[in-house]
Amino acid sequence: MKRILIFLFLINSSFLFAQNEWAPKGATWHYGFTDWQTNGYIEISYIGDTIINSVSCKILEKKVFQYNLLSQFDTLTLNHEYTYADKDRVYIFRFNDFYTLYDFSAHIGDSILLAGTNQFTSSGCDSIGLIRVDSTGTRIINGKSLRYISVSGYSGDTDPLFRSY
C-alpha cells in the first residue's frame, strides 16, 4: 500500500509540475500592436537554456512582425531575454541583475519593482520602476485554468513610491 501511495504522489507531482512549468520547450507568445503608422505583433519563443550567475535560465527570442501604411512587411529580430521561474514568480535578467517579470502571488494594491528596457536615463525614461497590482484572478483558456494579474503604472507626479533606481 505504501508503494501505491508513493507512486500516486510522484504521478501527481510530475503532473502539477508540467502544468506550471515556465516556458516549456515549444512555448510561443504573440502580442499584437497598432500605432499611427504600423501594426503587427511581437513573437516571443523559447529557444533554449543557459546558466547566468549560477541560475538555470530559459532563453527567449523576440521578433517583431509589422506592416506599415505603404503595405510593406518587415521582420526584426530583437535581443534575447533570459528568464527563470521560482514558485509563483518569474524573473528576467536586465542590467546585470534579476528583476520580477510576473508575480502571481501578488495581491491587489501590492507594488512590484520592474526593470524596463532603457538603461540610459538621459533619454528621459526610467530604467527601473514600480507597477501596482489592480486585480488578480483565474481564467479558463482552451480548457486550462490560468492565473492572471492586471497592473497599472505609478505616476511619478502623484505617487511618492515611483522613482528611478
C-alpha positions in Angstrom: 0.0 0.0 0.0 2.9 2.3 0.8 4.3 1.8 -2.7 1.0 2.7 -4.3 0.8 6.0 -2.3 4.3 7.0 -3.2 3.6 6.2 -6.9 0.4 8.3 -6.9 2.3 11.1 -5.2 5.0 11.0 -7.9 2.5 11.0 -10.7 0.6 13.9 -9.2 3.8 15.8 -8.6 5.0 15.5 -12.1 1.6 16.4 -13.5 1.5 19.5 -11.4 5.0 20.5 -12.3 4.3 20.0 -16.0 1.2 22.2 -15.8 3.1 25.0 -14.0 6.4 24.9 -15.9 7.5 28.3 -17.1 8.4 28.5 -20.8 8.4 24.8 -21.7 10.0 23.6 -25.0 7.9 24.9 -27.9 6.3 27.8 -26.0 5.5 30.8 -28.1 3.6 34.0 -27.2 2.1 36.6 -29.5 1.4 40.2 -28.6 -0.4 42.4 -31.1 0.1 46.2 -31.5 -1.1 49.1 -33.6 0.2 52.7 -33.7 -0.4 55.5 -36.1 1.6 54.1 -39.0 2.3 50.4 -38.3 0.6 47.4 -37.0 1.7 43.9 -36.3 2.8 41.6 -33.5 5.7 40.6 -31.3 6.5 36.9 -31.1 8.4 35.5 -28.1 9.6 31.9 -28.3 11.6 29.6 -26.1 14.8 28.6 -27.9 17.0 27.0 -25.2 18.5 27.1 -21.7 21.6 28.7 -20.2 23.1 29.5 -16.8 23.6 33.0 -15.6 25.1 33.7 -12.1 24.6 30.0 -11.2 20.9 30.3 -12.1 19.4 28.0 -14.8 17.5 30.3 -17.2 15.3 30.0 -20.3 16.4 31.8 -23.4 13.5 33.6 -25.1 13.9 35.1 -28.6 11.9 38.2 -29.6 10.8 39.0 -33.1 8.7 41.8 -34.4 6.4 41.3 -37.5 5.0 44.5 -38.8 3.2 46.2 -41.7 3.4 49.9 -42.4 1.0 52.3 -44.2 2.6 51.5 -47.5 1.8 47.8 -47.1 5.4 47.0 -46.6 6.1 44.0 -44.4 9.2 43.9 -42.1 10.6 41.3 -39.6 13.0 42.3 -37.0 14.8 40.0 -34.6 15.3 41.7 -31.2 17.6 40.8 -28.3 17.2 37.6 -26.4 15.6 37.6 -22.9 16.8 35.4 -20.1 14.2 34.3 -17.5 13.6 31.8 -14.8 10.7 30.8 -12.5 10.7 30.3 -8.8 7.4 29.3 -7.2 4.8 31.9 -8.2 7.3 34.4 -9.7 9.1 34.7 -13.0 12.3 36.8 -13.2 14.0 38.5 -16.1 17.7 39.3 -16.4 18.3 43.0 -17.0 21.2 45.4 -16.1 23.2 42.5 -14.7 20.6 41.5 -12.2 17.3 39.6 -12.0 14.1 41.6 -11.7 10.5 40.4 -11.3 8.6 39.9 -14.6 5.5 38.3 -13.2 4.4 37.7 -9.6 1.3 35.6 -9.4 1.3 35.6 -5.6 0.8 39.4 -5.6 -2.3 40.8 -4.0 -4.4 43.9 -5.1 -2.6 47.0 -4.0 0.9 45.4 -3.9 3.7 47.1 -5.8 6.2 45.3 -8.0 9.6 46.6 -8.9 10.4 46.0 -12.6 13.2 46.7 -15.0 12.4 48.4 -18.3 14.4 48.1 -21.4 16.2 51.5 -21.3 19.2 51.7 -19.1 20.1 55.2 -20.2 18.3 57.8 -18.1 19.4 60.7 -20.5 16.6 59.6 -22.7 14.1 60.8 -20.1 12.9 57.2 -19.4 13.4 55.4 -16.2 15.1 52.0 -16.4 13.5 50.7 -13.2 10.1 51.5 -11.9 7.1 50.3 -9.9 3.7 49.0 -11.0 0.6 48.5 -8.9 -1.5 45.3 -8.9 -5.1 46.3 -9.8 -6.7 42.8 -9.9 -5.9 39.1 -9.9 -7.9 36.1 -10.9 -8.2 32.9 -12.9 -9.4 32.4 -16.5 -10.2 29.3 -18.4 -8.4 29.3 -21.8 -8.5 26.3 -24.1 -9.7 24.2 -21.1 -6.8 25.2 -18.9 -7.2 27.3 -15.7 -4.7 30.1 -15.9 -3.9 32.8 -13.4 -3.6 36.5 -14.3 -2.6 39.8 -12.8 -3.7 43.2 -14.0 -1.4 46.1 -13.3 -1.0 49.8 -13.8 1.9 52.2 -13.6 2.5 54.6 -10.8 2.5 58.3 -11.8 5.8 60.0 -11.0 4.0 63.3 -10.3 1.4 62.0 -7.8 2.9 58.9 -6.2 6.0 59.1 -4.0 6.6 55.4 -4.5 7.6 55.9 -8.2 11.2 56.6 -8.5 14.2 55.8 -10.7 16.8 53.4 -9.1 
